[in-house]
């Protein structure tokens, strides 16, 4: 990947129906749920405008706020709206969980439609699925640790961390990025699995992907800091005092954002 400092401007939402379908499938697999008569997707209150744009594109859906915390829910409950969502996402899921929800509630019979089974190959870096999935369950992190090998006595690491309640999708991501093992949370109140994408070989792939398939929610701002830090590191600027101060400032912002989000869940 060539060295440059250009930041791509995020579009509001994927423009084509195919792009929207992959994006929506990833978003639903990350934080969506099909019940008997509706689809519910959860999000942060800062993403109200995004969900408004999604409603405009789908032509269906309602946005409301949960009674506690700072979360929003986007609900599609009309028959026409559910059919549009299914037609967009059909054949674009990666995992079996949402597909089985559709079968459980007889969406195939109700809409007289063949539900195409999930495909592992939908988790490709040439469509919007991974973007939608990261919107729901991904966190961009900058970590700074002590080091005796650098002039600044610290080491900077960039990490994209993904959490899920089961590990099926994480295993697919693990194979795609040939990344480290999947960790199981010890928290009995909030059991989940977690995987981290990091390292000088993997992070450039992450950067190239999100430059081409930009995030749409407030996570785009988080990604911009992640990307900016990567560029500083590419040019070795994190080894001087001024560059390191910039890295620390970005780390502080991201850490604060995720602490607030976790506190308000």
MARGUSE-24118 format. One record per residue (C-alpha): residue number from 1; residue in one letter; x, y, z. Coordinates in steps of 0.02 Angstrom, whole numbers, plus 32768, in hexadecimal, padded with zeros to 4 digits. Each point is the difference from the previous one (the first is absolute). Layout:
BEGIN
NUM A X Y Z
...
//
This chain:
BEGIN
1 X 8000 8000 8000
2 X 8046 80AA 7FD2
3 X 8028 8081 8084
4 X 7F89 8094 7FFF
5 X 7FA2 8069 807C
6 X 7F5C 800D 7FA1
7 X 7F63 7FDD 8065
8 X 7F70 7FC1 7F98
9 X 7F5C 805B 801C
10 X 7F7A 7F8A 803E
11 X 7F63 7FF0 7F99
12 X 7F5B 8000 8060
13 X 7FD3 7F4D 7FD6
14 X 8032 7F80 7F7A
15 X 7FB0 803C 7F5F
16 X 7FDA 7F63 7F9B
17 X 7F7F 7F7D 8033
18 X 8088 7F7B 8000
19 X 8072 8065 8071
20 X 7F6E 802A 8072
21 X 7FD1 7F47 800B
22 X 80AE 7FCA 8035
23 X 800E 8091 807B
24 X 7F55 7FDC 804A
25 X 8026 7F46 800F
26 X 80A0 8026 8060
27 X 7FA8 807F 806F
28 X 7F74 7F85 8029
29 X 807A 7F72 8023
30 X 805E 8075 8074
31 X 7F71 8048 8065
32 X 7F58 7FD5 7FB3
33 X 7F74 7F87 802A
34 X 7F6E 7FB9 7F9E
35 X 7F69 7FDB 806D
36 X 7F57 7FC0 7FC4
37 X 7FC7 80A5 7FB7
38 X 8091 8078 8000
39 X 80B8 8023 7FEA
40 X 8059 8061 8089
41 X 80AD 804B 7FEA
42 X 8053 8055 8095
43 X 8074 8096 7FF5
44 X 8046 8096 805D
45 X 7F9D 80A1 8016
46 X 8088 805F 7FA4
47 X 7FCE 7F9F 7F64
48 X 7F4F 8044 7FF5
49 X 8027 8055 7F5A
50 X 8048 7F5F 7FBA
51 X 7F64 7F9E 802C
52 X 7F9A 808B 7FB3
53 X 8062 7FE8 7F5E
54 X 7FE8 7F44 800B
55 X 7F45 8019 8016
56 X 7FFF 8072 7F67
57 X 805A 7F7D 7F95
58 X 7F96 7F6F 803B
59 X 7F62 806A 7FFB
60 X 7FCB 7FA7 809F
61 X 802D 7FFE 80B9
62 X 7FEA 8062 80A0
63 X 8084 8046 8076
64 X 7FE8 8008 80BC
65 X 806C 800B 809B
66 X 800E 7F7C 8086
67 X 7FC3 8037 80AB
68 X 80AC 7FE6 804D
69 X 80AD 802E 7FC0
70 X 802B 8058 7F5E
71 X 7FCA 7F7A 7F85
72 X 7F87 800D 7F6F
73 X 7F9B 7F7B 7FAA
74 X 7FD0 7FFC 7F4A
75 X 7F65 7F97 7FE5
76 X 7FB6 7FBE 7F5E
77 X 7F56 7FB3 8021
78 X 7F96 8016 7F63
79 X 7FEF 7F6B 7F8A
80 X 803F 8067 7F6D
81 X 8095 803E 8064
82 X 8032 7F52 803B
83 X 7FF2 7FBE 7F50
84 X 8073 808B 7FC0
85 X 8081 7FD9 8087
86 X 7FFC 7F45 7FD9
87 X 8010 801C 7F45
88 X 8095 8073 801C
89 X 8058 7F87 8078
90 X 7FCE 7F5A 7FB2
91 X 809B 7F9A 7FDA
92 X 8072 8081 8052
93 X 8008 7FBF 80B3
94 X 80A0 7FAC 803B
95 X 7FC3 7FA8 809F
96 X 7F6A 7F90 8021
97 X 7FB4 8058 8095
98 X 7F98 8085 7FA6
99 X 7FD6 7F87 7F74
100 X 7FBB 7F85 8081
101 X 7F9B 808D 8050
102 X 7FAC 801E 7F58
103 X 7FD8 7F47 7FED
104 X 7FC3 7FF2 80B3
105 X 7F80 8089 7FE2
106 X 7FCE 7FBB 7F55
107 X 8035 8099 7F9D
108 X 801D 7F92 7F67
109 X 7F4D 7FBF 8001
110 X 7FB1 80A6 8030
111 X 8056 805C 7F71
112 X 8006 7F6B 7F88
113 X 80BB 8016 7FE9
114 X 8093 7F88 7FFD
115 X 807A 8032 8088
116 X 80AF 7FE6 7FBE
117 X 8073 7FB1 8082
118 X 8095 8061 8047
119 X 80A7 7FFC 7FA7
120 X 80AA 800E 8052
121 X 803F 8057 7F63
122 X 7F8D 8094 8023
123 X 8083 8032 8080
124 X 806E 8045 7F76
125 X 805F 80A2 7FFC
126 X 7FAB 8034 7F5F
127 X 7F52 8028 8043
128 X 7FAD 8061 808E
129 X 7FD8 7F6C 8073
130 X 8098 8015 8071
131 X 7FDE 80BB 800B
132 X 7F4F 7FE5 803E
133 X 803B 7F7B 807B
134 X 8086 8071 8049
135 X 7F80 808C 8016
136 X 7FA8 7F8F 807B
137 X 808B 7FA1 8059
138 X 80A9 804E 7FD9
139 X 806F 8075 8064
140 X 809A 805D 7FC1
141 X 8085 8007 8087
142 X 80A7 8056 8017
143 X 806A 7FB7 808C
144 X 80A1 8045 8047
145 X 8073 7F91 8066
146 X 80AC 800E 804C
147 X 8092 7FC8 7F95
148 X 80BC 7FFB 8019
149 X 8025 7FF4 7F46
150 X 7FBF 80A9 7FC3
151 X 8045 80AF 801A
152 X 7F5A 8039 804D
153 X 7FFE 7F6A 8077
154 X 7F50 7FD2 7FC6
155 X 7FB2 7F90 7F7E
156 X 7F64 802F 7F9D
157 X 7F89 7F79 7FC4
158 X 7F65 8011 7F93
159 X 7F74 7F82 8017
160 X 7F55 7FDE 7FB8
161 X 7FA3 7F9D 8084
162 X 7F5E 7FA2 7FDB
163 X 7F8C 7FB0 807F
164 X 7F6F 7F86 7FE7
165 X 7F93 7F91 806C
166 X 8036 7F66 7F9D
167 X 80A0 7FDD 7FA2
168 X 7FC3 7FC5 7F54
169 X 8016 80A6 7FA5
170 X 80A1 8023 805F
171 X 8048 7F5D 7FBE
172 X 7FDC 8039 7F4F
173 X 8056 80A6 8024
174 X 8092 7FA4 804F
175 X 801A 7F9F 7F5F
176 X 7FED 809B 7F93
177 X 8085 8062 805E
178 X 8068 7F6B 803A
179 X 7FFB 8052 80AA
180 X 8019 7FC9 80B4
181 X 7F92 7F90 8068
182 X 7F4F 8027 8037
183 X 7FEB 8028 80B8
184 X 7F69 7FD1 8069
185 X 7FC9 807E 8083
186 X 8004 7FCC 80B7
187 X 7F70 8075 8026
188 X 7F6B 7F91 802A
189 X 7F85 8093 7FF7
190 X 8036 802E 7F50
191 X 804B 7F66 7FAE
192 X 804F 801F 7F56
193 X 8090 7FD7 7F8E
194 X 8082 807D 7FC3
195 X 8080 8009 7F76
196 X 8083 8084 7FDA
197 X 8048 8030 7F56
198 X 80A9 8054 8016
199 X 80B3 7FFF 7FC1
200 X 805F 8053 7F72
201 X 7FC3 7F81 7F81
202 X 7F46 8005 802E
203 X 7FDF 80B7 802A
204 X 802A 803D 7F4F
205 X 7F7C 7F86 7FBF
206 X 7F82 804B 8079
207 X 802D 80B0 7FC8
208 X 7FF3 7FD4 7F47
209 X 7F57 7FAF 801B
210 X 7FAE 808F 8060
211 X 8046 8080 7F87
212 X 7FA0 7FA7 7F77
213 X 7F67 7FCE 8068
214 X 7FEB 8091 807A
215 X 7FA8 7FF3 80A6
216 X 7F5D 8060 800D
217 X 7FDF 8019 80BB
218 X 8062 8060 8084
219 X 8082 7F75 7FF2
220 X 803E 8058 7F64
221 X 804B 8086 8072
222 X 8051 7F78 8069
223 X 8049 7FB2 7F63
224 X 8046 80A9 7FC8
225 X 8066 800B 80A0
226 X 8037 7F4B 7FED
227 X 8035 8024 7F4C
228 X 8058 80A1 802E
229 X 8063 7FA5 8086
230 X 802E 7F7B 7F80
231 X 8043 8087 7F8B
232 X 8068 804C 808C
233 X 8049 7F56 8023
234 X 801F 7FE0 7F48
235 X 806C 809C 7FF9
236 X 8052 7FD6 80A9
237 X 7FBC 80A1 804B
238 X 7FC7 7FA7 809F
239 X 80B9 7FF3 802E
240 X 800E 80BB 801E
241 X 7FAF 8062 808D
242 X 7F85 8063 7F95
243 X 7FC2 7F66 7FA4
244 X 7FF0 7F9C 80A0
245 X 7F98 808B 804F
246 X 7F8A 7FF7 7F6B
247 X 7FF1 7F43 8016
248 X 7FDC 8014 80BA
249 X 7F79 8082 7FDC
250 X 7FA9 7F8A 7F85
251 X 800F 7F6F 8079
252 X 7FB0 8068 8089
253 X 7F6D 802D 7F93
254 X 7FDF 7F4D 7FC8
255 X 8012 7FBB 80B1
256 X 7F86 8082 8041
257 X 7F80 7FD8 7F77
258 X 7FFF 7F45 8023
259 X 7FF9 8018 80BD
260 X 7F67 8070 7FED
261 X 7FAC 7F85 7F8A
262 X 801D 7F6E 8075
263 X 7FC2 8063 8096
264 X 7F5E 802D 7FA9
265 X 7FD1 7F54 7FC0
//
